[in-house]
Amino acid sequence: MSRIRVLIVDDQPLARAGFRSVLEATGQIDVVGEAATGGEALTQARQHNPDVVLMDVRMPGMDGIEATRQMPRQKVLILTTFGLDEYIIEALRAGASGFLLKDAPIEELLRAVRAVAAGDAQLSPAVTKRLLDQVARRLPPSVEHDQSALAQLTNRETEVLRLIAAGMSNAEIGQALVVSEPTVKTHVSSVLQKLGLRDRVQAVIYAYENGLVTPSGG
């Protein structure tokens, strides 16, 4: 198993040291750099090309959301103490692969890092939907998506997108549609590609923003 390369971004030195200690103690994760600002994070990311960036939200100068938006390729896992608020939604819109509270258990942190490194969204679609439900009415208007992209989806792909937004896993979608899990994966990949989305988390947000699902109603 290849080792996971992580960049830690937080303006608190003690927080960075704590994360480094926990991650490196696994023997499977290498901390390749640390940064205290969003600007430093971008520089370190270009220099070290980490697999995962642990990104704080509030930092001096460029914040974590803008740094996430400017990340060239790296997968970003947002770390926050602020819970379910518009910062998280904006970070996900900016391309983050998920978020984690800073006081989450160590096992949860490690699981999140491994999941994001493997290309999975750490924030489950069901949690994303609940988060959207909670903060939707306080969000600033989002950038409108090109409706022609949504029109490119087949009826089955639109149905799959709705089920993703409902919080279903690939296995659950397969059961609902009576198709195999590999077939579901093919549909999910096609949906993401056609809509220009990075992962399932962004698919949930897209479905919400385009009216395929609604807060507290689905």
Phi and psi in degrees as a GROMACS rama.xvg file:
@    title "Ramachandran Plot"
@    xaxis  label "Phi"
@    yaxis  label "Psi"
@TYPE xy
-71.9865  148.609  SER-2
-76.2664  148.18  ARG-3
-94.8894  129.898  ILE-4
-99.7212  124.498  ARG-5
-124.522  139.296  VAL-6
-109.58  128.681  LEU-7
-102.911  125.612  ILE-8
-122.715  111.178  VAL-9
-161.512  139.862  ASP-10
-81.5371  -2.72978  ASP-11
-102.485  114.762  GLN-12
-56.7057  -38.5598  PRO-13
-65.9672  -36.8372  LEU-14
-64.7618  -44.4203  ALA-15
-60.8731  -42.8615  ARG-16
-63.7509  -39.5934  ALA-17
-64.4356  -45.7565  GLY-18
-63.1064  -42.2016  PHE-19
-59.4539  -45.3069  ARG-20
-60.7772  -45.8835  SER-21
-65.5932  -45.4419  VAL-22
-67.716  -45.4516  LEU-23
-71.8169  -22.9226  GLU-24
-65.8141  -17.8291  ALA-25
-71.6926  -24.6414  THR-26
76.8258  0.734799  GLY-27
-120.352  -5.04131  GLN-28
-125.432  129.701  ILE-29
-108.273  126.481  ASP-30
-86.5133  109.293  VAL-31
-92.3904  -8.53572  VAL-32
-175.033  162.968  GLY-33
-133.728  149.757  GLU-34
-144.737  148.725  ALA-35
-107.548  -8.10642  ALA-36
-140.561  164.879  THR-37
-61.8642  -39.4748  GLY-38
-62.5115  -43.8728  GLY-39
-64.0613  -35.259  GLU-40
-60.94  -42.8737  ALA-41
-64.9213  -41.5375  LEU-42
-62.5049  -46.6915  THR-43
-64.9776  -37.7071  GLN-44
-64.0951  -42.3094  ALA-45
-66.2103  -35.6086  ARG-46
-75.7269  -41.2373  GLN-47
-107.21  -15.2759  HIS-48
47.1843  61.6848  ASN-49
-70.1475  160.628  PRO-50
-77.1699  -35.9687  ASP-51
-136.96  139.107  VAL-52
-112.451  118.934  VAL-53
-85.3801  114.346  LEU-54
-118.846  120.028  MET-55
-72.4013  157.909  ASP-56
-89.3135  -57.2002  VAL-57
-94.3336  115.73  ARG-58
-144.312  158.536  MET-59
-62.1646  147.72  PRO-60
71.0049  -129.766  GLY-61
-68.4136  125.87  MET-62
-83.4333  176.288  ASP-63
-66.5887  -29.594  GLY-64
-68.009  -46.8748  ILE-65
-66.3353  -37.9464  GLU-66
-63.4896  -39.4188  ALA-67
-62.438  -42.655  THR-68
-61.2928  -32.4498  ARG-69
-94.4615  -4.40359  GLN-70
-58.8153  129.419  MET-71
-66.9063  -48.6831  PRO-72
-142.401  -22.2697  ARG-73
-65.601  146.692  GLN-74
-81.0338  133.315  LYS-75
-114.299  130.576  VAL-76
-113.513  112.107  LEU-77
-77.295  133.496  ILE-78
-109.958  130.907  LEU-79
-147.334  154.49  THR-80
-108.59  4.5226  THR-81
-99.4384  0.933065  PHE-82
68.7865  -148.348  GLY-83
-87.3297  93.9932  LEU-84
-144.747  -177.66  ASP-85
-65.4296  -20.5995  GLU-86
-60.278  -41.568  TYR-87
-66.0009  -45.7279  ILE-88
-60.3472  -45.1635  ILE-89
-64.365  -35.6479  GLU-90
-65.0656  -41.2052  ALA-91
-65.9502  -40.595  LEU-92
-61.9028  -32.9416  ARG-93
-75.1296  -8.69954  ALA-94
116.545  6.22639  GLY-95
-63.9009  149.326  ALA-96
-88.2537  -1.45438  SER-97
158.398  -175.901  GLY-98
-145.745  160.089  PHE-99
-146.241  137.692  LEU-100
-72.9744  143.26  LEU-101
-62.4078  -26.7029  LYS-102
-94.5054  17.5527  ASP-103
-65.3492  152.256  ALA-104
-58.4247  151.986  PRO-105
-55.5434  -42.9856  ILE-106
-59.9592  -35.9602  GLU-107
-69.8766  -39.3916  GLU-108
-60.9938  -48.3375  LEU-109
-64.781  -41.0901  LEU-110
-62.3347  -39.5947  ARG-111
-64.7801  -45.298  ALA-112
-61.0207  -44.6753  VAL-113
-65.7806  -39.5804  ARG-114
-65.1883  -45.5534  ALA-115
-66.2481  -40.2252  VAL-116
-60.9906  -33.473  ALA-117
-81.0373  -3.75562  ALA-118
95.7102  7.84065  GLY-119
-94.9694  148.653  ASP-120
-77.1268  127.273  ALA-121
-68.5459  -38.0945  GLN-122
-81.2913  115.027  LEU-123
-65.7554  148.725  SER-124
-54.8556  -36.8824  PRO-125
-63.1126  -42.1907  ALA-126
-67.0248  -39.4935  VAL-127
-59.09  -43.5078  THR-128
-62.2581  -43.6472  LYS-129
-63.4573  -39.0434  ARG-130
-62.7483  -45.381  LEU-131
-60.7938  -42.209  LEU-132
-57.3643  -40.7346  ASP-133
-73.2  -36.3253  GLN-134
-112.121  -2.80937  VAL-135
-52.3215  -43.8543  ALA-136
-73.4902  -10.5012  ARG-137
-103.512  0.206301  ARG-138
-77.7772  144.546  LEU-139
-68.2276  158.288  PRO-140
-56.7514  136.326  PRO-141
-86.6484  163.176  SER-142
-67.7346  130.758  VAL-143
-68.1687  137.097  GLU-144
-87.0087  155.356  HIS-145
-72.6812  111.954  ASP-146
-64.0527  -20.6417  GLN-147
-65.6528  -27.4231  SER-148
-66.6554  -42.4912  ALA-149
-63.159  -35.0004  LEU-150
-67.8378  -18.0637  ALA-151
-75.5191  -17.8852  GLN-152
-71.3486  142.808  LEU-153
-73.5494  167.66  THR-154
-58.1424  -40.6414  ASN-155
-66.7381  -40.4296  ARG-156
-66.1337  -37.5965  GLU-157
-63.8061  -39.196  THR-158
-64.5719  -41.7969  GLU-159
-62.5738  -40.8859  VAL-160
-61.702  -42.324  LEU-161
-61.2073  -40.1872  ARG-162
-71.916  -35.0536  LEU-163
-59.453  -45.9415  ILE-164
-66.9781  -22.5733  ALA-165
-80.8176  -3.8805  ALA-166
93.9972  14.0605  GLY-167
-82.1159  143.401  MET-168
-78.7322  171.306  SER-169
-59.7511  -40.2296  ASN-170
-63.8879  -41.9457  ALA-171
-67.0109  -38.405  GLU-172
-64.2244  -41.1637  ILE-173
-59.5356  -41.9882  GLY-174
-65.7253  -40.6668  GLN-175
-66.4201  -36.782  ALA-176
-99.013  -2.04799  LEU-177
56.6472  51.5655  VAL-178
-134.583  166.035  VAL-179
-74.7957  158.373  SER-180
-63.2531  -40.4089  GLU-181
-58.5383  -36.219  PRO-182
-64.6794  -41.2355  THR-183
-61.2244  -44.1264  VAL-184
-59.3201  -39.0196  LYS-185
-63.1627  -44.1028  THR-186
-63.4089  -43.4451  HIS-187
-61.6681  -45.5856  VAL-188
-59.8066  -40.6282  SER-189
-65.5659  -42.2869  SER-190
-60.4978  -47.7391  VAL-191
-62.1737  -42.2165  LEU-192
-65.6698  -47.7326  GLN-193
-63.9791  -34.7853  LYS-194
-92.4069  -3.95805  LEU-195
67.7522  37.2543  GLY-196
-105.134  151.014  LEU-197
-82.6622  -39.0111  ARG-198
-158.29  -176.084  ASP-199
-65.4645  -31.9992  ARG-200
-61.0425  -47.3022  VAL-201
-65.7469  -29.4968  GLN-202
-65.082  -39.502  ALA-203
-62.622  -46.0791  VAL-204
-62.246  -42.5483  ILE-205
-60.2379  -45.3098  TYR-206
-61.456  -40.647  ALA-207
-64.8821  -48.1469  TYR-208
-66.3766  -25.2141  GLU-209
-102.205  14.1111  ASN-210
79.1811  9.7472  GLY-211
-72.9745  -28.107  LEU-212
-134.781  158.433  VAL-213
-130.109  154.512  THR-214
-54.7953  132.947  PRO-215
57.9494  19.8771  SER-216
-139.053  -28.8922  GLY-217
